[in-house]
Amino acid sequence: MGIKLSHSRQMSRLRLDGVVDISVAAELKAALLKAIAVQKNICVSAEAVTELDLTAYQMLWIAARQARNSGVSFAFTGPIPLPAEAALADLGLGANALIA
C-alpha cells in the first residue's frame, strides 16, 4: 500500500496503491510536488487503488493543473477501478486525458 514515485529519463511515474485518503495526504502531496519539480511528464498509475477520497481527488486535480501551468503533461495510465474512473473523468482526469 502507498505511494511510490520513480523517475526515468523522460518521465516521472507515480504509482498509487490501496487506500489513498487523508491518512496519506502528506505523502501524496510530497510525491506530486517532487514529480512536478523535476519538469518531466507525469504518469499516474491508479490500477491498484482500492479507494480514493476527496482529499486525493483534490490533490490530483491541483497537481494536474500545476503541471499544465508548468508545461508538464499529466496523465493516468492503465486500468482505473470503476468508481475512481468515473470521478476522475468528471474532473477531466480520465485514463485517456492528457493535460499538457
VOSE-512732 format. One line per 2 residues: for each residue z, y, x of C-alpha. Coordinates in Angstrom, 2 decimals, padded with zeros to 5 digits. Each point is the difference from the previous one (the first is absolute). Example, Ala and Ser with C-alpha at 12.3 -4.5 7.8 and 13.67 -1.06 7.14 Angstrom:
! residues 2
007.80,-004.50,012.30 | -000.66,003.44,001.37 .
END
This chain:
! residues 100
000.00,000.00,000.00 | -000.51,003.54,001.05 .
-002.45,002.41,001.47 | -002.01,-000.60,003.14 .
-002.19,002.57,001.73 | -002.50,-000.97,002.68 .
-002.84,001.83,001.70 | -003.37,-001.06,001.32 .
-002.47,002.16,001.83 | -001.50,001.35,-003.22 .
002.58,-000.59,-002.69 | 003.65,000.04,-000.99 .
001.00,-002.94,-002.20 | 003.00,000.17,-002.28 .
001.11,-003.30,-001.52 | 002.37,000.12,-002.96 .
001.89,-003.16,-000.84 | 002.42,-000.95,-002.76 .
001.87,002.68,-001.92 | -000.88,003.52,001.10 .
002.50,002.27,-001.70 | 002.54,002.73,000.70 .
001.93,-002.34,002.31 | -002.87,000.10,002.53 .
-001.13,003.56,-000.73 | 001.03,001.35,003.41 .
-001.84,-002.83,001.76 | -003.12,000.51,-002.13 .
000.04,003.75,000.59 | 000.36,-000.45,003.77 .
-002.88,-002.50,000.12 | -002.27,002.23,-002.08 .
000.78,003.05,002.14 | -000.70,-001.95,003.19 .
-003.27,-001.32,-001.43 | -001.16,003.51,-000.88 .
001.14,001.44,003.32 | -002.19,-002.28,002.12 .
-003.08,001.37,-001.80 | -001.66,-003.39,-000.62 .
-001.31,-001.34,-003.29 | 002.85,-001.52,-002.01 .
-000.36,-003.37,-001.70 | 002.83,-001.18,-002.27 .
000.44,-003.66,-000.87 | 002.09,-000.53,-003.13 .
-001.01,-003.57,-000.81 | 003.48,-001.33,000.85 .
001.81,002.60,-002.13 | 002.11,-001.37,-002.82 .
001.14,003.39,-001.26 | -000.68,003.68,000.61 .
002.28,002.61,-001.53 | -000.66,003.63,-000.85 .
001.18,001.14,003.43 | -002.56,-002.25,001.72 .
-002.83,001.20,-002.26 | 000.93,003.63,000.67 .
000.12,-000.51,003.76 | -003.33,-001.82,000.04 .
-001.64,002.75,-002.07 | 001.43,002.74,002.21 .
-001.05,-001.86,003.15 | -003.54,-000.44,-001.34 .
-000.18,003.71,-000.74 | 001.41,000.95,003.41 .
-002.41,-002.38,001.73 | -002.92,001.58,-001.84 .
001.19,003.47,000.98 | 000.17,-001.19,003.61 .
-003.52,-001.46,-000.11 | 001.24,-003.60,000.06 .
-001.15,-002.63,-002.48 | 002.62,-001.89,-002.02 .
-000.91,-003.20,-001.82 | 001.48,-003.20,-001.38 .
-001.41,-003.32,001.05 | 000.19,-003.50,-001.37 .
001.21,-001.09,-003.40 | 002.79,002.01,-001.56 .
002.37,-001.55,-002.57 | -001.14,001.00,-003.50 .
002.89,002.29,-001.03 | -000.25,001.90,003.27 .
-003.81,000.04,-000.14 | 000.03,001.72,-003.39 .
002.54,002.60,001.06 | -001.81,000.72,003.28 .
-003.31,000.33,-001.86 | 001.62,002.54,-002.34 .
000.97,001.99,003.10 | -003.53,-000.19,001.38 .
001.11,-002.46,002.68 | -001.61,-003.23,-001.21 .
-001.10,-002.78,002.34 | -003.48,001.46,000.35 .
001.08,003.63,000.21 | -000.59,001.57,003.35 .
001.46,003.41,000.47 | -001.39,001.99,002.86 .
END
